[in-house]
Amino acid sequence: MGTRQQSNDQGDEVMRNALKLLLPVLAAALASPLTLAKEGPDQYPNGAENFMAGALPPPGHYFINYLGYYSGDYRDTQGDRVRGVSVNATFDALRYIYVSQKKILGGDWAVHAIVPFAYQRLHTPGGVDSSFGLGDITIDPLVIGWHLPPDWHFAVGLDIYLPTGKWSRTRAGERIGANYYSLEPVVGVTYLNPRGFEASAKLMYNIKRRNNDTDYESGNEFHMDYLVGQHVGPWAFGLAGYYLKQTSDDRQNGQQVGDGNRGQVFAYGPAIRYQHRGMSFIATWNHETSTENRFQGNKFFFKFVTAF
């Protein structure tokens, strides 16, 4: 009995020491309203784009609303679950797109902006912390799209993420924004043949700046959304998801953090779209797997698109 109690005490001490090391990492994780990542937030909502991800719409004004829910638990460097650390979030992001009549390099010039909001809850052995607030706004003044008849569509852009979101140095649960700028080159491609078969991908590379309040700089990341689907009349069905791989180490005060805290995740799941009178309704579910140094869970999206 005494040996067992001593073993339990030692185990508790190991867990407390591990959490002391882990919680600063988790604190930065909660900056994202859309995907609650590891040391620094995913300012882009992975999995947001699927059907026709590489095709700009015709010239005009468009509104997109992304409503979603995410729930997951934290995974360490080996991909093992960290006991007692989980998160869930409900989010809504409003996006405006303007596609002009102007041509650049033979393609259509467009601009867009995204304004996200989120309510999130962080669960740790120390308790539960929650918050609601504005996330980091995204702008892109230079999007160019090409349509190559009959089957191919391409788009490129440079998204700029602004540190507009709610953020606290001392409370992880108060962090909705990332508290740093980042740049993201974007390439989108869609293949849609006359028989309705579609393959789309949106490829991105996120270049993060330093968080000046913590002197923490998260590593850069390659990530992509993808879809393979079939269109049938006003309906479309497919397999959709996302992949993310961190390509450089996390650094704080100019030094590498641990083994670099490099994150990765792969997600997949069903997607369905219905179009009616210039409006699109899209629903997706993504299940995350092969995760390291991030939260792993499930994400649900309901996306509404309309011209105005």
N, C-alpha and C positions, 0 to 999 in steps of 0.2 A: 504493500500500500504506500509506504514511504517512497519507494523507488519510483512508483508510478506518478506520485505527486511531484517528485523532483523532476521527472521527465516532462510532465505537463508544464511546470514552471519554466523549464528551459525552453520548451517549445513556444510558450507565450512570450518569453524574452526575445527569442529569434523573430517572432512575428512583429513585436513592437519595433525592433531595430530595422526590420525590413520596411515597415510602414514609414519610419522616419526618413528613409531614403526614397521611398516611392511617392509619398504625398506631394513633395515639391514638383515632381513630374506630373502628377495628376492635376495639380493646381493649374498648370498652364493648359491642361487638356480641355478644360471646360469653357474655353473661349469660343468654341464653335457652336452656332445655333443649329447646325445642320448635320454635321458628323462629329461626334465628340472624340477627338483623336488623342494622341499621346501628349508629348511635352508641349507641343504647340498645336493650335486648332487647325482643322481643315476649313479654311475660309470659303472654299468651294463646296457645295453640297454634292458629294460624290453620288452618282446614280441619278442626278437630276435630268440628264438628257438621254434620250433613247431613240424613239421614232424620228426619222429625218434630222438627225443631229448635225449633219453637214450641209443642210439646205436652208439658205435664207428664204423667207417668204417674199412675195411680190412687194414692190414699193408701197409703203403705207405705215400706219401706226398700229402697234400690237401690244397687248397686255397678257402677261402670263402670271398665274398664281400657283405657287408650289406649297401645298399643305402636307405636312408629314409628321411621322412619329418614329422615334428611335429608342431602342432599349438594348443594353449590352453590359457585359462585365469585362474587367480589365485583364489583358494577357501580357505576360512578361516576355523577356528576350527569347525564351525557349517556346513561347506560345502557350504556356501553361496558365490556367486561370488563377488570378490572385484572389484569395478568399475574402469575401466581405466588401469588395470594392466594385460598385456597379453604378450605372447612370441611366436615366431615361429623359427624353426631351420631346416636347411638342413644338413644332416650328411652322412659321408661315413666312414665305418670301414673295415680295411683289416685284415684278420685272417689267420694265418698259423697253420696247424696241422700236426704233425708227429706221426704216429702210428707205433711202432716198432714191431719186431718179439719177443721181450723179454716178458716173463711172470712174473707177480707178483701176488701171491696168486691165481694163476690159471687164471688171467685175463690179457688182453693185456695192456702193458704200452705205454702211449702216452704223448706228451707235446704239448702246444699251446701258441700262443701269438696273441694279438689283438692291432692294432694301429689305433685309431680313429681321424678323423678330422671333424670340424663343422663350419658352418656359422650360427650365431644366431642373433636375433633382439629382444630386450626387449622394450616394450611399457609401459610407466607410465604417469601419469598426468604431469610429468615434462619434457617429451619428449621421444625420441627414441634413444637407444644406440645399436650399433651392433659391431660384431667382427668375425674374422675368425682365426682359429688356430688349433694346435695339442691338442688333449684331453689326458686323462690319459691312459697310456699303461697298458694292462693286460698280466700277464704271469702265467703259471701253469706248473711246472716241473714234476708233478706227477698226471697223470690222469690214472685211471685203468678201463677197460671195460670188462664185461662178457656177453657172449651170451649163453642162456640156451634154447636149441632147445625144441620144435619148435617155441615157441611164445614169449619168454621173453628176454629182453636186459636191462642191468644195467651199470651205469658208476658213478664213484665218482672222486672227485678232490678237490683241494684247490687253488682257484684263488687268485692272489696277484695283487692289484691295486697300481700302482706307480704314485706319483704326478708329472707327466711329462708335464701336460697340461698348456696352457697359463692361467695366473692368475694375477689379479690386486687387491690390497687392496682397492683402492679408486673408481674403476669403475666396476659396476656390469656387464656391457655389454662386458667387456674385459675378463670375466671369462669363459674359456672353460674347464679348469681342476678344480679339487676339492681342491688342495693344502693340501691333507693329504693322508696317506697310509690307506688301508683297506684290510682285509682278508675275504675270502668268501668260506666256505665249500659248496660243491655242490654234489647233488645226482640226477642222471637222471634215469628215468625208461620208457621203451617202451613195450607195448603189441601189437603185430601184428599177427593176426591169418591167417590161409591159405586162408580165404575168403576175405582178404584185409581190415578187420576192424582194426583200430589203435586207441590206447589211449596212450598218452605220457605226461610226466610231467618232468620239471626240477625244483628242489627245492633248494633254496639257503638261506643262512643266512649271511648277511653283517655285519661285525664287524668293526666299524669305529674308526680311531685314531683321535687325536685332531689336529685342524688347529693351528699351532704354531704362525701364524701371527695375529690371532684374538682371540686365546684362546677359540675357540668355538668347542665343540665336539657334533656332531650330533648323535642322538640315533641310536641304532642298528635296523636292519630291517630283517624280514622274507619276502621273495618274491618267486614267482614261475611263470613259463611259463607253459601253458597247451595246449593240442590239443585233439580233438576227431574227427576222420576222416575215410574216406573210399578210398581205392586204387582201381583204375580201369585201368588196363593196365599201360601205362606210366604216367597216370594222377592220382592225388590224390586231394580230396576235404575235407574240414573240418571246424570246428568251433575252433578258437584259441584265446588266449588272455593271460592275466596275472593278478596276485593279489599281492598286497604289503601291509604289515601292520607293522608299527614301533612298536617295543617292549620295548624301553626304552626312557627316556626323553632326549631332548636337554639340554646341559649344557654349560654355559660360565663362565669363571673364577671360576669354581667349583660349581656354583649355577645353579639350575634349571631355564630354560628360560620360563617365562610365565607359562602356564599350562602344559608345556612339549613339545608343538608343535609337537605332534605325528601325523605323516602322514599316510594316507591310500588311496588306489585306487583299483578299479576293472575294467578290460577292457575285451572286447570281440569283435569278428568280424570274417569275412570269411577268409579262407586261401586256396590257390590253389598251386599245385606243378606239374611240368612237368619234366620228366627225358628223356634224349636223349644222347646216346653215352658217358656215364660216367659223364655227367653234369646234374645238377639240377637247375631249375628256380622256385623260390618260391615268391609269392606275398601275402601280408596280409594287412588288414585294421583293426585297433583296435580302438574302441570307449570307452573312459574312463567315469566311473560313480562312485557314492558313494565315492567321493573324499573329503578329509579333509587335510588342511595345505599343499596343493600342487597345481600345475597347473593341470587343467582338460581340455582335448581336444581330438584330434584325431591324430593317428600315422599311417603312411604308410611305409611299408617295401617292398623293392625288394631285394631278396637274390639270389646270384649266387654261386654255389658250383661246384668245379671241382678237379679231381686228376691230378697230374703232376709228 
